Amino acid sequence: MNQNVLYKRQAFRKGYKVEQTIFENGNEKMYIAFVMEVEKTDSCQYLIERREILINNQLPSLVLEQVSDKIGNLFFPLKVETFENGHLKHITNLEEIRKRWKNLKPEFSYYYKGEYAQKLIQIIENELGFKSKIQNRILNSLFYRLYFLPFQDYINEKDLYFDLYLPIFPFRNKVKYSIKTIEKPELSENGKLHIEMIGSCSDSRNFEEIINSQKKVESERCENICPGKIESTYQLNLKDGSVLSIHTEIVLQSEDGKNNRKIVFKLNPI
């Protein structure tokens, strides 16, 4: 398959329904649904908008949910420039995001009191002061991690192994997964490219260290001690190189099997 098959310079605008269902120890903990609109304005320029977010099929109602929603909305619309393979190069409307926070902060401080709200204000103030921290917040989005996967780097390799760092727990360090194989891409009759990925957790930390967001030097451990897996299916549109749909299941569990977390991520066109 030609290595440039997914590199298209033409613009497009796509709308998606995104669903994330989180399970803990076999029980559904949270269901989040929202609409994402992705517009490719140039060869490597994207405008991303998020709207209509629902938590457990309702508008955010709890104070914690409302606070998280308002903080999340600071970053949309989001304008980014990527490298040709899809990796984030930089955020192009960074100053616009900072201005949104400047306008929101007085209202936020007035309506939301308490230690948690003050801690969030301090976190946002700290993040917005550093370009690298803002970019890291974007990369902590499961949507961004999975949607902008650099397929061009992967689809031509026969025996491919690559690492993918995924946000399994909110406000925690990402967890390392090693993708063991990408099944041979299949081209459908209507011009859709079908790709399947499987892999396993290869993080050097144990479950407790991951939850507590502890860092571990890779050389300290040479084997995976935290069981987990990922299975993902993509459909790509060869006409414009865009993602058509994603279905991903990510599992992480403790070494004794008593605790586990599963995330089911679905993205479909609307």
Residue pairs with C-beta under 8 A, 6 or more apart in sequence:
1 155
1 156
1 185
3 152
3 155
3 156
4 152
5 155
5 193
5 238
6 151
6 152
6 155
6 193
6 236
6 238
6 241
7 84
7 152
7 241
8 239
8 240
8 241
8 242
9 43
10 40
10 240
11 39
11 40
11 41
11 42
12 39
12 40
12 240
12 242
13 37
13 38
13 39
13 40
14 37
14 38
14 39
14 242
14 243
14 269
15 35
15 36
15 37
15 269
15 270
16 35
16 36
16 37
16 38
16 267
16 268
16 269
16 270
17 33
17 34
17 35
17 266
17 267
17 268
17 269
17 270
18 33
18 34
18 35
18 36
18 143
18 265
18 266
18 267
19 31
19 32
19 33
19 264
19 265
19 266
19 267
20 30
20 31
20 32
20 33
20 142
20 263
20 264
20 265
20 266
21 28
21 30
21 31
21 32
21 263
21 264
22 28
22 29
22 30
22 31
22 32
22 261
22 262
22 263
23 29
23 260
23 261
23 262
23 263
23 264
24 259
24 260
24 261
24 262
25 258
25 259
25 260
26 260
30 55
30 56
31 55
31 56
31 57
32 53
32 54
32 55
33 52
33 53
33 54
33 57
34 50
34 51
34 52
34 53
34 54
35 50
35 51
35 52
35 270
36 48
36 49
36 50
36 143
36 267
37 48
37 49
37 50
37 51
38 46
38 47
38 48
38 147
38 242
39 46
39 47
39 48
39 49
40 46
40 240
40 242
41 47
43 84
44 81
44 82
44 83
44 84
44 89
45 79
45 80
45 81
45 92
46 79
46 80
46 81
46 82
47 77
47 78
47 79
48 76
48 77
48 78
48 79
48 80
49 76
49 77
49 78
50 72
50 73
50 76
53 59
53 60
53 69
53 72
55 61
55 65
60 66
60 68
60 69
63 112
64 116
66 112
67 108
67 112
67 116
67 117
67 120
70 104
70 108
71 120
71 124
74 97
74 100
74 101
74 104
74 124
75 97
75 134
75 137
75 138
77 93
78 91
78 93
78 97
78 138
79 91
79 92
79 93
79 96
80 88
80 89
80 90
80 91
80 92
80 138
81 89
81 90
81 92
82 88
82 89
82 148
83 89
84 152
85 150
85 152
85 153
86 148
86 149
86 150
86 151
86 152
87 148
87 150
88 135
88 138
88 139
88 144
88 148
90 131
90 135
91 97
91 131
91 134
91 135
91 138
94 131
94 134
97 128
97 134
98 128
101 124
101 128
105 121
108 117
108 121
109 117
109 121
126 133
127 133
127 134
127 137
128 134
138 144
139 145
139 174
140 167
140 174
141 167
142 166
142 167
142 263
142 265
143 265
143 267
145 164
145 165
145 166
145 167
146 232
146 246
146 248
146 265
146 267
147 243
147 246
147 267
149 164
149 234
151 195
151 234
151 236
153 162
154 160
154 162
154 182
155 182
155 185
155 193
155 195
157 182
159 181
160 179
160 181
160 182
161 178
161 179
161 180
162 178
162 179
163 176
163 177
163 178
163 179
163 202
164 176
164 177
164 178
164 179
164 199
164 230
165 174
165 175
165 176
165 177
166 174
166 175
166 177
166 230
166 250
167 174
167 175
168 174
168 175
168 210
168 250
168 252
168 261
168 263
169 210
169 211
169 213
169 261
171 213
172 210
172 211
172 213
173 210
173 213
173 214
173 215
175 201
175 203
175 210
175 226
175 228
175 252
176 201
176 202
176 203
176 204
177 199
177 200
177 201
177 202
177 203
177 228
177 230
177 250
178 199
178 200
178 201
178 202
179 197
179 198
179 199
179 230
180 198
180 199
180 200
181 197
181 198
181 199
182 195
182 196
182 197
183 195
183 196
183 197
183 198
185 193
185 194
185 195
186 193
186 194
187 193
187 194
187 238
188 194
191 237
191 238
191 239
192 235
192 236
192 237
192 238
192 244
193 234
193 235
193 236
193 237
193 238
194 233
194 234
194 235
195 233
195 234
195 235
195 236
196 231
196 232
196 233
196 234
197 230
197 231
197 232
197 233
197 234
198 229
198 230
198 231
198 232
199 229
199 230
200 224
200 227
200 228
200 229
200 230
201 224
201 226
201 227
201 228
201 229
201 230
201 252
202 224
203 210
203 224
203 226
203 228
204 216
204 217
204 218
204 220
204 221
204 224
204 225
205 214
205 215
205 216
205 225
205 226
206 225
206 226
206 254
206 255
207 226
207 252
207 253
207 254
207 255
207 259
208 254
209 216
210 226
210 252
225 255
226 252
226 253
226 254
226 255
227 252
227 253
227 255
227 257
228 250
228 251
228 252
228 253
229 250
229 251
230 248
230 249
230 250
230 251
231 248
231 249
232 246
232 247
232 248
232 249
233 246
233 247
233 248
234 243
234 244
234 245
234 246
235 243
235 244
235 245
235 246
236 242
236 243
236 244
237 243
237 244
243 267
244 269
245 266
245 267
245 268
245 269
246 265
246 266
246 267
247 265
247 266
247 267
248 263
248 264
248 265
248 266
249 262
249 263
249 264
249 265
250 262
250 263
250 265
251 260
251 261
251 262
252 260
252 261
252 262
253 259
253 260
253 261
254 260
